[in-house]
Amino acid sequence: MHAFQKMAKPISILAVILLVLMSTLCQPAAAAMVGTEKFLISDRNQETRSYLQQMMSRKEIQEALVARGIDLQEAKIRIDSLTDREIEQILEKINDLPAGGIDVTFVLIVVGVIVVLFIIVEYISAVPMFSWFPPGR
């Protein structure tokens, strides 16, 4: 019996140590559903990266970068190192830019200024240009 107690004490201590280690090392698994939008966002970001790389290969873009003192290889490396959020911000800015280079708001302001100038000239002028507008005299 004495031999059994001598042997049981180290085994029980080892068993307690192993149980404590197993309980601390095993973390519960956290599973969650992965939404479709996460896959779509990463796919869209890859498309945006390739779109930016294609833009970098255009001659006028390269000339504009060189004119501003930007190295082409460094710009390509920076595009590759952008985070997904930065890629989304660039895509939003690109989508917000006017396609033809002239904004609709700018055109409306110019047309408004021209109309106001015509009204002022009509009001001040001795010869009426528009018959529907009452003279200022």
SEDRENBA-365546 format. One record per residue: z, y, x of N, C-alpha, C in turn; residue in three letters. Coordinates in steps of 0.001 Angstrom, whole numbers, plus 500000, padded with zeros to 6 digits. Atoms other than C-alpha are relative to their C-alpha. Layout:
N
ZYXZYXZYXala/...
//
This chain:
137
500000498814500815500000500000500000500000501259500866met/499919498867499100500828502344502845498628500291500620his/501322499832499411497366501793504367499046500638498977ala/500846499421501059495738502630501015500274501496499840phe/499654498584500141497624505959500784499476500811501185gln/500521499313498839496626506884504321498482500216499879lys/501434499912500129492997506222503501499592500857498783met/500333499272501228493065507850500034500112501516500192ala/499809498570499820494299511240501210498757500678500604lys/501208499342499486491258512123503433498805499879499049pro/501108500178500934488863510700500850500138500973498833ile/499803499068501118490399512807498065499748501441500442ser/500266498649499494490283515942500235498492500207500149ile/501443499923499853486632515244501060499324500102498632leu/500570499952501350485892514653497365500202501371499378ala/499736498660500535487509517973496394499084501029500664val/500877499073499284485567519848499080498559499860499508ile/501358500223500481482287518249497956499811500519498581leu/500096499495501373482972519070494299499960501528499970leu/500003498535499946483749522703495148498653500501500516val/501293499595499464480590522989497254498880499776498987leu/501043500273500987478457521387494569500049500971498826met/499900499076501136479809523670491876499581501420500382ser/500397498649499598479165526823493910498535500079500398thr/501382499970499561475752525856495268499013499816498855leu/500904500235501131474264524807491950500099501164499023cys/500044498894500950473283527835489954499227499545498774gln/500748500396501198472144527486486376498583500579500033pro/501391499568500027468418527751485880499806501001498873ala/500298498988501011467213530834484042498504499958499737ala/501411500094500358463955530204482272499690501016498913ala/500417499027501003462061532748480260498502499837499774ala/501421500042500323458726533001478573499281501086500801met/500822499029499291456046534715480623498933500459499026val/500922499458500976454068537007478397498589500122500543gly/501407499867499637450319537315478399499743501329500692thr/500238498674499425450566541008479257500271500035501498glu/499741500027498556452023540191482687498785499467500750lys/501204500529499374448995538104483513498852500986499902phe/501077499035500178446655540729482097500166501185500931leu/499746498863499108448325543505484098499639499637501438ile/500318500377498625448059541578487360498496499812500173ser/501449500146499939444429540705486569499316501364500022asp/500566498652500032443681544343485728500237500707501328arg/499720499373498709445365545457488949499055499469501079asn/500945500551499031443164543091490960498607500591499789gln/501295499381500287440095544472489189499970501444500482glu/499940498610499555441241548020489935499926500080501515thr/500076500027498532441779547162493605498558499776500463arg/501387500258499597438272545718493842499106501183499643ser/500767498808500378436903548767491974500189501106501037tyr/499730498978498974438605551084494491499310499636501313leu/500686500408498773437215549023497378498494500231499878gln/501421499727500203433734549285495848499709501486500107gln/500175498558499888434174553035495529500035500437501456met/499902499654498577435137553157499200498707499684500747met/501251500350499323431791551579500102498864500961499646ser/501032499024500362429835554390498405499913501087501069arg/500235499064498905428284556815500857500636501363499747lys/499450498665500268429353560043499096501531500010500063glu/498537500090499887432954558846498907500402499977501477ile/499699500074498566432933557968502600499818501360500669gln/500221498666499429431474561373503472501114500963499604glu/498918499118500455434135563126501367501296499688500746ala/498785500365499263436925561167503086499928500468501449leu/500160499564498605435544561870506555500104501514500089val/499926498535499994435175565563505655501450500474499895ala/498578499644500120438890565595504787500840499442501153arg/499295500505498821439780563868508070500727498694499773gly/499349501273500305440702560489506561499171498874500593ile/500676501149499413439861557318508484499710498979498902asp/500411500921501063437950554840506299500794498699500032leu/499245501257499894439713551732507628501449500193499567gln/498624499708500400443106553354507164500101500143498484glu/500004499848501460442209554267503566499896498641499323ala/500118501343500576441158550663502846501309499234500135lys/498708500670499798444422549379504322501031500547499024ile/499057499398500941446378551829502185499748499532498577arg/500308500507501344444556550687499042500535498586499841ile/499495501372500077445451547081499847501514499942499935asp/498536500027499971449104548008500348500645500689498796ser/499433499340501177449521549834497022500724498996499108leu/499280500847500944452043548446494559499249499968498673thr/500663500113501302451036547375491067500174501263499170asp/499755498769500768452607550492489541499108501135500508arg/500872498965499446450677552759491924498546499769499595glu/501357500326500444447469550936491033499810500424498548ile/500089499583501401448201551524487327499884501517499875glu/500071498540500042448770555241487969498625500501500422gln/501334499601499554445481555534489850498977499703498916ile/500933500348501071443653553722487060500102500982498838leu/499823499014501071445157556099484479499340501331500371glu/500610498740499569444055559123486527498479499912500002lys/501452500175499991440554557721486976499462500011498580ile/500452500049501394440273557029483249500102501362499324asn/499841498674500602441442560565482421498975501001500504asp/500984499068499450438794562221484602498739500006499145leu/501252499964500762435655563423482841498882499314500780pro/501054500779499350432618561267483542498940500893500620ala/501059499137499501430160564113483985500491501101500903gly/499453498972499139432466566353485951500372501273499267gly/499647498818500773432841568935483152500872499542498842ile/499063500358501049435773568738480818499595500664498685asp/500339499462501323435283569266477070500804501270499731val/499167498816500205438152571744477025499384501211500694thr/500635498912499265436405573849479656498786500534499238phe/501186499584500747433196573905477610500413500783498754val/499547499291501197435086574930474462500542501391500341leu/499484498697499586436835577755476313498846500940500325ile/501153499160499656433521579041477692499267500443498737val/500667499649501260431912578928474238500833501023499235val/499113499044500684434936580737472763499923501382500620gly/500091498705499317434747583480475380498666500670499685val/501313499440500314431027583939474731499970500538498572ile/499964499537501398431604584212470965500801501290499890val/499169498793500049434381586763471468499240501179500613val/500781498921499390432120588798473799498888500480499063leu/501018499600500970429306588762471204500598500834498874phe/499361499243501084431723589985468526500371501395500486ile/499634498684499455432983592785470776498751500864500170ile/501246499244499819429412593837471671499439500409498644val/500503499684501342428390593694467994500812501126499378glu/499113498998500588431386595788466969499780501370500642tyr/500151498750499273430785598435469648498564500520499944ile/501419499654499874426957598436469615499500500872498839ser/500627499161501021424834600973467740498954499214499223ala/501007500835500660422218598332466943500660498674499635val/499352501252500392423571595415464914499158498785500397pro/500682501246499635422725591967466287500153498967498887met/499732500959501066424268589986463438500137500760498687phe/499968499282501279423635591118459878501237499636499185ser/498836500427500772426626589207458516501291500626500492trp/498788499414499445429108591041460752500033501491499672phe/499937498575500360430304594436459456500086500900501229pro/499950499084498827429731597348461864501373500653500114pro/498695499407499740432731599032463441500100501443499646gly/499953498579500303431847602528462314500466500226498598arg/
//
